[in-house]
Amino acid sequence: MKNIYNRLKPDILASINNDNQKYPFTTRALKMKLKSSYDWSELSIGNVQSIITHSHVSLLNVCQTDLLFGDKFLTSK
């Protein structure tokens, strides 16, 4: 089974990686959590907030299922 980091959509992953230079601490912490998690439900609200922040997706474009299950951010299993 792939971890969450490896299941991120390519554009989301690229956006997070692009923020590494500007925000090294938060980006590194987020990557570590995503690499150690295998199910979206393992993430805290803060982790999901970091994904939204670093992916530069507008919160207005995120629906409930995206928050609960990661649909907007993850590829299919």
mmCIF file of the N, C-alpha and C atoms, coordinates in Angstrom:
data_MODEL
# 
_entry.id   MODEL 
# 
loop_
_atom_site.group_PDB 
_atom_site.id 
_atom_site.type_symbol 
_atom_site.label_atom_id 
_atom_site.label_alt_id 
_atom_site.label_comp_id 
_atom_site.label_asym_id 
_atom_site.label_entity_id 
_atom_site.label_seq_id 
_atom_site.pdbx_PDB_ins_code 
_atom_site.Cartn_x 
_atom_site.Cartn_y 
_atom_site.Cartn_z 
_atom_site.occupancy 
_atom_site.B_iso_or_equiv 
_atom_site.pdbx_formal_charge 
_atom_site.auth_seq_id 
_atom_site.auth_comp_id 
_atom_site.auth_asym_id 
_atom_site.auth_atom_id 
_atom_site.pdbx_PDB_model_num 
ATOM 1   N N  . MET A 1 1  ? 0.851   -1.188 0.000  1.00 0.00 ? 1  MET A N  1 
ATOM 2   C CA . MET A 1 1  ? 0.000   0.000  0.000  1.00 0.00 ? 1  MET A CA 1 
ATOM 3   C C  . MET A 1 1  ? 0.891   1.243  0.000  1.00 0.00 ? 1  MET A C  1 
ATOM 4   N N  . LYS A 1 2  ? 0.546   2.199  -0.839 1.00 0.00 ? 2  LYS A N  1 
ATOM 5   C CA . LYS A 1 2  ? 1.319   3.439  -0.934 1.00 0.00 ? 2  LYS A CA 1 
ATOM 6   C C  . LYS A 1 2  ? 0.973   4.381  0.213  1.00 0.00 ? 2  LYS A C  1 
ATOM 7   N N  . ASN A 1 3  ? 1.970   5.147  0.645  1.00 0.00 ? 3  ASN A N  1 
ATOM 8   C CA . ASN A 1 3  ? 1.692   6.164  1.658  1.00 0.00 ? 3  ASN A CA 1 
ATOM 9   C C  . ASN A 1 3  ? 1.018   7.363  0.998  1.00 0.00 ? 3  ASN A C  1 
ATOM 10  N N  . ILE A 1 4  ? 0.541   8.263  1.819  1.00 0.00 ? 4  ILE A N  1 
ATOM 11  C CA . ILE A 1 4  ? -0.206  9.428  1.305  1.00 0.00 ? 4  ILE A CA 1 
ATOM 12  C C  . ILE A 1 4  ? 0.683   10.282 0.391  1.00 0.00 ? 4  ILE A C  1 
ATOM 13  N N  . TYR A 1 5  ? 1.932   10.447 0.762  1.00 0.00 ? 5  TYR A N  1 
ATOM 14  C CA . TYR A 1 5  ? 2.861   11.244 -0.048 1.00 0.00 ? 5  TYR A CA 1 
ATOM 15  C C  . TYR A 1 5  ? 2.916   10.709 -1.477 1.00 0.00 ? 5  TYR A C  1 
ATOM 16  N N  . ASN A 1 6  ? 2.997   9.418  -1.629 1.00 0.00 ? 6  ASN A N  1 
ATOM 17  C CA . ASN A 1 6  ? 3.081   8.805  -2.959 1.00 0.00 ? 6  ASN A CA 1 
ATOM 18  C C  . ASN A 1 6  ? 1.748   8.749  -3.687 1.00 0.00 ? 6  ASN A C  1 
ATOM 19  N N  . ARG A 1 7  ? 0.668   9.044  -2.991 1.00 0.00 ? 7  ARG A N  1 
ATOM 20  C CA . ARG A 1 7  ? -0.662  9.052  -3.612 1.00 0.00 ? 7  ARG A CA 1 
ATOM 21  C C  . ARG A 1 7  ? -1.143  10.465 -3.949 1.00 0.00 ? 7  ARG A C  1 
ATOM 22  N N  . LEU A 1 8  ? -0.346  11.493 -3.629 1.00 0.00 ? 8  LEU A N  1 
ATOM 23  C CA . LEU A 1 8  ? -0.740  12.860 -3.960 1.00 0.00 ? 8  LEU A CA 1 
ATOM 24  C C  . LEU A 1 8  ? -0.782  13.040 -5.473 1.00 0.00 ? 8  LEU A C  1 
ATOM 25  N N  . LYS A 1 9  ? -1.723  13.846 -5.930 1.00 0.00 ? 9  LYS A N  1 
ATOM 26  C CA . LYS A 1 9  ? -1.785  14.173 -7.353 1.00 0.00 ? 9  LYS A CA 1 
ATOM 27  C C  . LYS A 1 9  ? -0.505  14.931 -7.713 1.00 0.00 ? 9  LYS A C  1 
ATOM 28  N N  . PRO A 1 10 ? -0.008  14.759 -8.929 1.00 0.00 ? 10 PRO A N  1 
ATOM 29  C CA . PRO A 1 10 ? 1.265   15.376 -9.324 1.00 0.00 ? 10 PRO A CA 1 
ATOM 30  C C  . PRO A 1 10 ? 1.316   16.889 -9.130 1.00 0.00 ? 10 PRO A C  1 
ATOM 31  N N  . ASP A 1 11 ? 0.233   17.592 -9.444 1.00 0.00 ? 11 ASP A N  1 
ATOM 32  C CA . ASP A 1 11 ? 0.246   19.049 -9.285 1.00 0.00 ? 11 ASP A CA 1 
ATOM 33  C C  . ASP A 1 11 ? 0.280   19.465 -7.817 1.00 0.00 ? 11 ASP A C  1 
ATOM 34  N N  . ILE A 1 12 ? -0.358  18.700 -6.954 1.00 0.00 ? 12 ILE A N  1 
ATOM 35  C CA . ILE A 1 12 ? -0.346  18.980 -5.514 1.00 0.00 ? 12 ILE A CA 1 
ATOM 36  C C  . ILE A 1 12 ? 1.063   18.739 -4.970 1.00 0.00 ? 12 ILE A C  1 
ATOM 37  N N  . LEU A 1 13 ? 1.661   17.634 -5.345 1.00 0.00 ? 13 LEU A N  1 
ATOM 38  C CA . LEU A 1 13 ? 3.012   17.301 -4.899 1.00 0.00 ? 13 LEU A CA 1 
ATOM 39  C C  . LEU A 1 13 ? 4.019   18.342 -5.394 1.00 0.00 ? 13 LEU A C  1 
ATOM 40  N N  . ALA A 1 14 ? 3.894   18.758 -6.630 1.00 0.00 ? 14 ALA A N  1 
ATOM 41  C CA . ALA A 1 14 ? 4.800   19.773 -7.189 1.00 0.00 ? 14 ALA A CA 1 
ATOM 42  C C  . ALA A 1 14 ? 4.679   21.089 -6.433 1.00 0.00 ? 14 ALA A C  1 
ATOM 43  N N  . SER A 1 15 ? 3.472   21.469 -6.099 1.00 0.00 ? 15 SER A N  1 
ATOM 44  C CA . SER A 1 15 ? 3.246   22.715 -5.369 1.00 0.00 ? 15 SER A CA 1 
ATOM 45  C C  . SER A 1 15 ? 3.860   22.659 -3.974 1.00 0.00 ? 15 SER A C  1 
ATOM 46  N N  . ILE A 1 16 ? 3.698   21.518 -3.296 1.00 0.00 ? 16 ILE A N  1 
ATOM 47  C CA . ILE A 1 16 ? 4.293   21.345 -1.968 1.00 0.00 ? 16 ILE A CA 1 
ATOM 48  C C  . ILE A 1 16 ? 5.818   21.408 -2.080 1.00 0.00 ? 16 ILE A C  1 
ATOM 49  N N  . ASN A 1 17 ? 6.374   20.727 -3.055 1.00 0.00 ? 17 ASN A N  1 
ATOM 50  C CA . ASN A 1 17 ? 7.831   20.735 -3.245 1.00 0.00 ? 17 ASN A CA 1 
ATOM 51  C C  . ASN A 1 17 ? 8.358   22.118 -3.599 1.00 0.00 ? 17 ASN A C  1 
ATOM 52  N N  . ASN A 1 18 ? 7.591   22.880 -4.355 1.00 0.00 ? 18 ASN A N  1 
ATOM 53  C CA . ASN A 1 18 ? 8.006   24.242 -4.705 1.00 0.00 ? 18 ASN A CA 1 
ATOM 54  C C  . ASN A 1 18 ? 8.081   25.149 -3.487 1.00 0.00 ? 18 ASN A C  1 
ATOM 55  N N  . ASP A 1 19 ? 7.281   24.876 -2.475 1.00 0.00 ? 19 ASP A N  1 
ATOM 56  C CA . ASP A 1 19 ? 7.290   25.686 -1.252 1.00 0.00 ? 19 ASP A CA 1 
ATOM 57  C C  . ASP A 1 19 ? 8.457   25.337 -0.330 1.00 0.00 ? 19 ASP A C  1 
ATOM 58  N N  . ASN A 1 20 ? 9.189   24.274 -0.644 1.00 0.00 ? 20 ASN A N  1 
ATOM 59  C CA . ASN A 1 20 ? 10.269  23.816 0.222  1.00 0.00 ? 20 ASN A CA 1 
ATOM 60  C C  . ASN A 1 20 ? 11.337  24.888 0.453  1.00 0.00 ? 20 ASN A C  1 
ATOM 61  N N  . GLN A 1 21 ? 11.654  25.646 -0.556 1.00 0.00 ? 21 GLN A N  1 
ATOM 62  C CA . GLN A 1 21 ? 12.686  26.689 -0.443 1.00 0.00 ? 21 GLN A CA 1 
ATOM 63  C C  . GLN A 1 21 ? 12.228  27.834 0.465  1.00 0.00 ? 21 GLN A C  1 
ATOM 64  N N  . LYS A 1 22 ? 10.978  28.242 0.313  1.00 0.00 ? 22 LYS A N  1 
ATOM 65  C CA . LYS A 1 22 ? 10.462  29.391 1.054  1.00 0.00 ? 22 LYS A CA 1 
ATOM 66  C C  . LYS A 1 22 ? 10.036  29.025 2.482  1.00 0.00 ? 22 LYS A C  1 
ATOM 67  N N  . TYR A 1 23 ? 9.486   27.818 2.648  1.00 0.00 ? 23 TYR A N  1 
ATOM 68  C CA . TYR A 1 23 ? 8.983   27.374 3.953  1.00 0.00 ? 23 TYR A CA 1 
ATOM 69  C C  . TYR A 1 23 ? 9.565   26.003 4.305  1.00 0.00 ? 23 TYR A C  1 
ATOM 70  N N  . PRO A 1 24 ? 10.864  25.923 4.542  1.00 0.00 ? 24 PRO A N  1 
ATOM 71  C CA . PRO A 1 24 ? 11.496  24.607 4.725  1.00 0.00 ? 24 PRO A CA 1 
ATOM 72  C C  . PRO A 1 24 ? 10.986  23.827 5.937  1.00 0.00 ? 24 PRO A C  1 
ATOM 73  N N  . PHE A 1 25 ? 10.728  24.482 7.051  1.00 0.00 ? 25 PHE A N  1 
ATOM 74  C CA . PHE A 1 25 ? 10.320  23.748 8.248  1.00 0.00 ? 25 PHE A CA 1 
ATOM 75  C C  . PHE A 1 25 ? 8.942   23.119 8.082  1.00 0.00 ? 25 PHE A C  1 
ATOM 76  N N  . THR A 1 26 ? 7.956   23.916 7.681  1.00 0.00 ? 26 THR A N  1 
ATOM 77  C CA . THR A 1 26 ? 6.592   23.382 7.581  1.00 0.00 ? 26 THR A CA 1 
ATOM 78  C C  . THR A 1 26 ? 6.471   22.378 6.438  1.00 0.00 ? 26 THR A C  1 
ATOM 79  N N  . THR A 1 27 ? 7.192   22.624 5.351  1.00 0.00 ? 27 THR A N  1 
ATOM 80  C CA . THR A 1 27 ? 7.148   21.694 4.227  1.00 0.00 ? 27 THR A CA 1 
ATOM 81  C C  . THR A 1 27 ? 7.780   20.360 4.618  1.00 0.00 ? 27 THR A C  1 
ATOM 82  N N  . ARG A 1 28 ? 8.910   20.409 5.301  1.00 0.00 ? 28 ARG A N  1 
ATOM 83  C CA . ARG A 1 28 ? 9.582   19.183 5.733  1.00 0.00 ? 28 ARG A CA 1 
ATOM 84  C C  . ARG A 1 28 ? 8.707   18.394 6.703  1.00 0.00 ? 28 ARG A C  1 
ATOM 85  N N  . ALA A 1 29 ? 8.092   19.098 7.656  1.00 0.00 ? 29 ALA A N  1 
ATOM 86  C CA . ALA A 1 29 ? 7.221   18.427 8.631  1.00 0.00 ? 29 ALA A CA 1 
ATOM 87  C C  . ALA A 1 29 ? 6.022   17.778 7.933  1.00 0.00 ? 29 ALA A C  1 
ATOM 88  N N  . LEU A 1 30 ? 5.438   18.486 6.977  1.00 0.00 ? 30 LEU A N  1 
ATOM 89  C CA . LEU A 1 30 ? 4.298   17.941 6.236  1.00 0.00 ? 30 LEU A CA 1 
ATOM 90  C C  . LEU A 1 30 ? 4.715   16.700 5.449  1.00 0.00 ? 30 LEU A C  1 
ATOM 91  N N  . LYS A 1 31 ? 5.834   16.755 4.764  1.00 0.00 ? 31 LYS A N  1 
ATOM 92  C CA . LYS A 1 31 ? 6.303   15.607 3.981  1.00 0.00 ? 31 LYS A CA 1 
ATOM 93  C C  . LYS A 1 31 ? 6.550   14.395 4.871  1.00 0.00 ? 31 LYS A C  1 
ATOM 94  N N  . MET A 1 32 ? 7.150   14.609 6.022  1.00 0.00 ? 32 MET A N  1 
ATOM 95  C CA . MET A 1 32 ? 7.406   13.503 6.949  1.00 0.00 ? 32 MET A CA 1 
ATOM 96  C C  . MET A 1 32 ? 6.102   12.848 7.383  1.00 0.00 ? 32 MET A C  1 
ATOM 97  N N  . LYS A 1 33 ? 5.091   13.662 7.694  1.00 0.00 ? 33 LYS A N  1 
ATOM 98  C CA . LYS A 1 33 ? 3.801   13.126 8.108  1.00 0.00 ? 33 LYS A CA 1 
ATOM 99  C C  . LYS A 1 33 ? 3.135   12.364 6.965  1.00 0.00 ? 33 LYS A C  1 
ATOM 100 N N  . LEU A 1 34 ? 3.186   12.919 5.769  1.00 0.00 ? 34 LEU A N  1 
ATOM 101 C CA . LEU A 1 34 ? 2.559   12.270 4.620  1.00 0.00 ? 34 LEU A CA 1 
ATOM 102 C C  . LEU A 1 34 ? 3.253   10.958 4.270  1.00 0.00 ? 34 LEU A C  1 
ATOM 103 N N  . LYS A 1 35 ? 4.569   10.903 4.452  1.00 0.00 ? 35 LYS A N  1 
ATOM 104 C CA . LYS A 1 35 ? 5.316   9.674  4.157  1.00 0.00 ? 35 LYS A CA 1 
ATOM 105 C C  . LYS A 1 35 ? 5.090   8.591  5.204  1.00 0.00 ? 35 LYS A C  1 
ATOM 106 N N  . SER A 1 36 ? 4.664   8.995  6.401  1.00 0.00 ? 36 SER A N  1 
ATOM 107 C CA . SER A 1 36 ? 4.433   8.005  7.469  1.00 0.00 ? 36 SER A CA 1 
ATOM 108 C C  . SER A 1 36 ? 2.955   7.647  7.633  1.00 0.00 ? 36 SER A C  1 
ATOM 109 N N  . SER A 1 37 ? 2.090   8.214  6.797  1.00 0.00 ? 37 SER A N  1 
ATOM 110 C CA . SER A 1 37 ? 0.648   7.959  6.883  1.00 0.00 ? 37 SER A CA 1 
ATOM 111 C C  . SER A 1 37 ? 0.179   7.207  5.641  1.00 0.00 ? 37 SER A C  1 
ATOM 112 N N  . TYR A 1 38 ? -0.723  6.267  5.870  1.00 0.00 ? 38 TYR A N  1 
ATOM 113 C CA . TYR A 1 38 ? -1.218  5.445  4.767  1.00 0.00 ? 38 TYR A CA 1 
ATOM 114 C C  . TYR A 1 38 ? -2.704  5.628  4.513  1.00 0.00 ? 38 TYR A C  1 
ATOM 115 N N  . ASP A 1 39 ? -3.375  6.360  5.367  1.00 0.00 ? 39 ASP A N  1 
ATOM 116 C CA . ASP A 1 39 ? -4.801  6.618  5.206  1.00 0.00 ? 39 ASP A CA 1 
ATOM 117 C C  . ASP A 1 39 ? -5.076  8.069  5.565  1.00 0.00 ? 39 ASP A C  1 
ATOM 118 N N  . TRP A 1 40 ? -5.931  8.717  4.796  1.00 0.00 ? 40 TRP A N  1 
ATOM 119 C CA . TRP A 1 40 ? -6.244  10.129 5.017  1.00 0.00 ? 40 TRP A CA 1 
ATOM 120 C C  . TRP A 1 40 ? -6.728  10.383 6.442  1.00 0.00 ? 40 TRP A C  1 
ATOM 121 N N  . SER A 1 41 ? -7.422  9.418  7.025  1.00 0.00 ? 41 SER A N  1 
ATOM 122 C CA . SER A 1 41 ? -7.973  9.584  8.377  1.00 0.00 ? 41 SER A CA 1 
ATOM 123 C C  . SER A 1 41 ? -6.879  9.664  9.443  1.00 0.00 ? 41 SER A C  1 
ATOM 124 N N  . GLU A 1 42 ? -5.646  9.307  9.111  1.00 0.00 ? 42 GLU A N  1 
ATOM 125 C CA . GLU A 1 42 ? -4.533  9.428  10.042 1.00 0.00 ? 42 GLU A CA 1 
ATOM 126 C C  . GLU A 1 42 ? -4.045  10.869 10.183 1.00 0.00 ? 42 GLU A C  1 
ATOM 127 N N  . LEU A 1 43 ? -4.454  11.731 9.266  1.00 0.00 ? 43 LEU A N  1 
ATOM 128 C CA . LEU A 1 43 ? -4.004  13.122 9.281  1.00 0.00 ? 43 LEU A CA 1 
ATOM 129 C C  . LEU A 1 43 ? -4.841  13.958 10.239 1.00 0.00 ? 43 LEU A C  1 
ATOM 130 N N  . SER A 1 44 ? -4.189  14.908 10.888 1.00 0.00 ? 44 SER A N  1 
ATOM 131 C CA . SER A 1 44 ? -4.906  15.840 11.762 1.00 0.00 ? 44 SER A CA 1 
ATOM 132 C C  . SER A 1 44 ? -5.492  16.968 10.910 1.00 0.00 ? 44 SER A C  1 
ATOM 133 N N  . ILE A 1 45 ? -6.333  17.756 11.529 1.00 0.00 ? 45 ILE A N  1 
ATOM 134 C CA . ILE A 1 45 ? -6.883  18.932 10.840 1.00 0.00 ? 45 ILE A CA 1 
ATOM 135 C C  . ILE A 1 45 ? -5.743  19.859 10.430 1.00 0.00 ? 45 ILE A C  1 
ATOM 136 N N  . GLY A 1 46 ? -4.752  19.981 11.286 1.00 0.00 ? 46 GLY A N  1 
ATOM 137 C CA . GLY A 1 46 ? -3.587  20.810 10.980 1.00 0.00 ? 46 GLY A CA 1 
ATOM 138 C C  . GLY A 1 46 ? -2.815  20.300 9.775  1.00 0.00 ? 46 GLY A C  1 
ATOM 139 N N  . ASN A 1 47 ? -2.692  18.979 9.647  1.00 0.00 ? 47 ASN A N  1 
ATOM 140 C CA . ASN A 1 47 ? -2.022  18.396 8.482  1.00 0.00 ? 47 ASN A CA 1 
ATOM 141 C C  . ASN A 1 47 ? -2.780  18.709 7.200  1.00 0.00 ? 47 ASN A C  1 
ATOM 142 N N  . VAL A 1 48 ? -4.092  18.560 7.245  1.00 0.00 ? 48 VAL A N  1 
ATOM 143 C CA . VAL A 1 48 ? -4.925  18.853 6.068  1.00 0.00 ? 48 VAL A CA 1 
ATOM 144 C C  . VAL A 1 48 ? -4.832  20.339 5.732  1.00 0.00 ? 48 VAL A C  1 
ATOM 145 N N  . GLN A 1 49 ? -4.825  21.178 6.748  1.00 0.00 ? 49 GLN A N  1 
ATOM 146 C CA . GLN A 1 49 ? -4.669  22.620 6.533  1.00 0.00 ? 49 GLN A CA 1 
ATOM 147 C C  . GLN A 1 49 ? -3.330  22.910 5.844  1.00 0.00 ? 49 GLN A C  1 
ATOM 148 N N  . SER A 1 50 ? -2.278  22.223 6.248  1.00 0.00 ? 50 SER A N  1 
ATOM 149 C CA . SER A 1 50 ? -0.963  22.408 5.622  1.00 0.00 ? 50 SER A CA 1 
ATOM 150 C C  . SER A 1 50 ? -0.973  21.963 4.165  1.00 0.00 ? 50 SER A C  1 
ATOM 151 N N  . ILE A 1 51 ? -1.671  20.872 3.880  1.00 0.00 ? 51 ILE A N  1 
ATOM 152 C CA . ILE A 1 51 ? -1.781  20.418 2.495  1.00 0.00 ? 51 ILE A CA 1 
ATOM 153 C C  . ILE A 1 51 ? -2.471  21.483 1.652  1.00 0.00 ? 51 ILE A C  1 
ATOM 154 N N  . ILE A 1 52 ? -3.564  22.020 2.164  1.00 0.00 ? 52 ILE A N  1 
ATOM 155 C CA . ILE A 1 52 ? -4.298  23.065 1.437  1.00 0.00 ? 52 ILE A CA 1 
ATOM 156 C C  . ILE A 1 52 ? -3.421  24.292 1.246  1.00 0.00 ? 52 ILE A C  1 
ATOM 157 N N  . THR A 1 53 ? -2.737  24.707 2.303  1.00 0.00 ? 53 THR A N  1 
ATOM 158 C CA . THR A 1 53 ? -1.877  25.893 2.243  1.00 0.00 ? 53 THR A CA 1 
ATOM 159 C C  . THR A 1 53 ? -0.760  25.716 1.226  1.00 0.00 ? 53 THR A C  1 
ATOM 160 N N  . HIS A 1 54 ? -0.039  24.614 1.309  1.00 0.00 ? 54 HIS A N  1 
ATOM 161 C CA . HIS A 1 54 ? 1.119   24.407 0.429  1.00 0.00 ? 54 HIS A CA 1 
ATOM 162 C C  . HIS A 1 54 ? 0.741   24.006 -0.988 1.00 0.00 ? 54 HIS A C  1 
ATOM 163 N N  . SER A 1 55 ? -0.483  23.532 -1.178 1.00 0.00 ? 55 SER A N  1 
ATOM 164 C CA . SER A 1 55 ? -0.911  23.198 -2.540 1.00 0.00 ? 55 SER A CA 1 
ATOM 165 C C  . SER A 1 55 ? -1.510  24.414 -3.237 1.00 0.00 ? 55 SER A C  1 
ATOM 166 N N  . HIS A 1 56 ? -1.717  25.487 -2.481 1.00 0.00 ? 56 HIS A N  1 
ATOM 167 C CA . HIS A 1 56 ? -2.254  26.744 -3.021 1.00 0.00 ? 56 HIS A CA 1 
ATOM 168 C C  . HIS A 1 56 ? -3.619  26.558 -3.675 1.00 0.00 ? 56 HIS A C  1 
ATOM 169 N N  . VAL A 1 57 ? -4.399  25.650 -3.110 1.00 0.00 ? 57 VAL A N  1 
ATOM 170 C CA . VAL A 1 57 ? -5.778  25.451 -3.539 1.00 0.00 ? 57 VAL A CA 1 
ATOM 171 C C  . VAL A 1 57 ? -6.644  26.381 -2.693 1.00 0.00 ? 57 VAL A C  1 
ATOM 172 N N  . SER A 1 58 ? -7.531  27.102 -3.326 1.00 0.00 ? 58 SER A N  1 
ATOM 173 C CA . SER A 1 58 ? -8.421  27.991 -2.589 1.00 0.00 ? 58 SER A CA 1 
ATOM 174 C C  . SER A 1 58 ? -9.382  27.171 -1.730 1.00 0.00 ? 58 SER A C  1 
ATOM 175 N N  . LEU A 1 59 ? -9.541  27.576 -0.503 1.00 0.00 ? 59 LEU A N  1 
ATOM 176 C CA . LEU A 1 59 ? -10.462 26.876 0.395  1.00 0.00 ? 59 LEU A CA 1 
ATOM 177 C C  . LEU A 1 59 ? -11.889 26.909 -0.149 1.00 0.00 ? 59 LEU A C  1 
ATOM 178 N N  . LEU A 1 60 ? -12.205 27.896 -0.957 1.00 0.00 ? 60 LEU A N  1 
ATOM 179 C CA . LEU A 1 60 ? -13.531 27.984 -1.572 1.00 0.00 ? 60 LEU A CA 1 
ATOM 180 C C  . LEU A 1 60 ? -13.763 26.847 -2.574 1.00 0.00 ? 60 LEU A C  1 
ATOM 181 N N  . ASN A 1 61 ? -12.671 26.261 -3.067 1.00 0.00 ? 61 ASN A N  1 
ATOM 182 C CA . ASN A 1 61 ? -12.768 25.162 -4.032 1.00 0.00 ? 61 ASN A CA 1 
ATOM 183 C C  . ASN A 1 61 ? -12.619 23.792 -3.387 1.00 0.00 ? 61 ASN A C  1 
ATOM 184 N N  . VAL A 1 62 ? -12.632 23.748 -2.052 1.00 0.00 ? 62 VAL A N  1 
ATOM 185 C CA . VAL A 1 62 ? -12.500 22.492 -1.322 1.00 0.00 ? 62 VAL A CA 1 
ATOM 186 C C  . VAL A 1 62 ? -13.854 22.158 -0.701 1.00 0.00 ? 62 VAL A C  1 
ATOM 187 N N  . CYS A 1 63 ? -14.365 20.977 -1.008 1.00 0.00 ? 63 CYS A N  1 
ATOM 188 C CA . CYS A 1 63 ? -15.661 20.586 -0.461 1.00 0.00 ? 63 CYS A CA 1 
ATOM 189 C C  . CYS A 1 63 ? -15.468 19.627 0.716  1.00 0.00 ? 63 CYS A C  1 
ATOM 190 N N  . GLN A 1 64 ? -16.560 19.229 1.327  1.00 0.00 ? 64 GLN A N  1 
ATOM 191 C CA . GLN A 1 64 ? -16.510 18.363 2.505  1.00 0.00 ? 64 GLN A CA 1 
ATOM 192 C C  . GLN A 1 64 ? -15.812 17.042 2.234  1.00 0.00 ? 64 GLN A C  1 
ATOM 193 N N  . THR A 1 65 ? -16.077 16.435 1.090  1.00 0.00 ? 65 THR A N  1 
ATOM 194 C CA . THR A 1 65 ? -15.442 15.144 0.797  1.00 0.00 ? 65 THR A CA 1 
ATOM 195 C C  . THR A 1 65 ? -13.934 15.295 0.604  1.00 0.00 ? 65 THR A C  1 
ATOM 196 N N  . ASP A 1 66 ? -13.520 16.461 0.108  1.00 0.00 ? 66 ASP A N  1 
ATOM 197 C CA . ASP A 1 66 ? -12.084 16.710 -0.017 1.00 0.00 ? 66 ASP A CA 1 
ATOM 198 C C  . ASP A 1 66 ? -11.439 16.747 1.363  1.00 0.00 ? 66 ASP A C  1 
ATOM 199 N N  . LEU A 1 67 ? -12.096 17.383 2.313  1.00 0.00 ? 67 LEU A N  1 
ATOM 200 C CA . LEU A 1 67 ? -11.565 17.455 3.674  1.00 0.00 ? 67 LEU A CA 1 
ATOM 201 C C  . LEU A 1 67 ? -11.619 16.103 4.380  1.00 0.00 ? 67 LEU A C  1 
ATOM 202 N N  . LEU A 1 68 ? -12.712 15.384 4.197  1.00 0.00 ? 68 LEU A N  1 
ATOM 203 C CA . LEU A 1 68 ? -12.889 14.112 4.898  1.00 0.00 ? 68 LEU A CA 1 
ATOM 204 C C  . LEU A 1 68 ? -12.097 12.956 4.290  1.00 0.00 ? 68 LEU A C  1 
ATOM 205 N N  . PHE A 1 69 ? -11.974 12.940 2.963  1.00 0.00 ? 69 PHE A N  1 
ATOM 206 C CA . PHE A 1 69 ? -11.372 11.799 2.292  1.00 0.00 ? 69 PHE A CA 1 
ATOM 207 C C  . PHE A 1 69 ? -10.199 12.125 1.384  1.00 0.00 ? 69 PHE A C  1 
ATOM 208 N N  . GLY A 1 70 ? -9.899  13.401 1.182  1.00 0.00 ? 70 GLY A N  1 
ATOM 209 C CA . GLY A 1 70 ? -8.768  13.794 0.371  1.00 0.00 ? 70 GLY A CA 1 
ATOM 210 C C  . GLY A 1 70 ? -8.975  13.700 -1.125 1.00 0.00 ? 70 GLY A C  1 
ATOM 211 N N  . ASP A 1 71 ? -10.227 13.637 -1.571 1.00 0.00 ? 71 ASP A N  1 
ATOM 212 C CA . ASP A 1 71 ? -10.525 13.409 -2.991 1.00 0.00 ? 71 ASP A CA 1 
ATOM 213 C C  . ASP A 1 71 ? -9.815  14.383 -3.928 1.00 0.00 ? 71 ASP A C  1 
ATOM 214 N N  . LYS A 1 72 ? -9.757  15.645 -3.575 1.00 0.00 ? 72 LYS A N  1 
ATOM 215 C CA . LYS A 1 72 ? -9.143  16.667 -4.434 1.00 0.00 ? 72 LYS A CA 1 
ATOM 216 C C  . LYS A 1 72 ? -7.625  16.533 -4.504 1.00 0.00 ? 72 LYS A C  1 
ATOM 217 N N  . PHE A 1 73 ? -7.037  15.884 -3.515 1.00 0.00 ? 73 PHE A N  1 
ATOM 218 C CA . PHE A 1 73 ? -5.587  15.868 -3.371 1.00 0.00 ? 73 PHE A CA 1 
ATOM 219 C C  . PHE A 1 73 ? -4.926  14.534 -3.724 1.00 0.00 ? 73 PHE A C  1 
ATOM 220 N N  . LEU A 1 74 ? -5.693  13.461 -3.702 1.00 0.00 ? 74 LEU A N  1 
ATOM 221 C CA . LEU A 1 74 ? -5.128  12.121 -3.888 1.00 0.00 ? 74 LEU A CA 1 
ATOM 222 C C  . LEU A 1 74 ? -5.537  11.498 -5.215 1.00 0.00 ? 74 LEU A C  1 
ATOM 223 N N  . THR A 1 75 ? -4.635  10.687 -5.756 1.00 0.00 ? 75 THR A N  1 
ATOM 224 C CA . THR A 1 75 ? -4.987  9.887  -6.924 1.00 0.00 ? 75 THR A CA 1 
ATOM 225 C C  . THR A 1 75 ? -5.799  8.693  -6.419 1.00 0.00 ? 75 THR A C  1 
ATOM 226 N N  . SER A 1 76 ? -6.354  7.949  -7.321 1.00 0.00 ? 76 SER A N  1 
ATOM 227 C CA . SER A 1 76 ? -7.105  6.745  -6.932 1.00 0.00 ? 76 SER A CA 1 
ATOM 228 C C  . SER A 1 76 ? -6.156  5.742  -6.297 1.00 0.00 ? 76 SER A C  1 
ATOM 229 N N  . LYS A 1 77 ? -6.701  4.894  -5.430 1.00 0.00 ? 77 LYS A N  1 
ATOM 230 C CA . LYS A 1 77 ? -5.874  3.875  -4.789 1.00 0.00 ? 77 LYS A CA 1 
ATOM 231 C C  . LYS A 1 77 ? -5.486  2.887  -5.813 1.00 0.00 ? 77 LYS A C  1 
# 
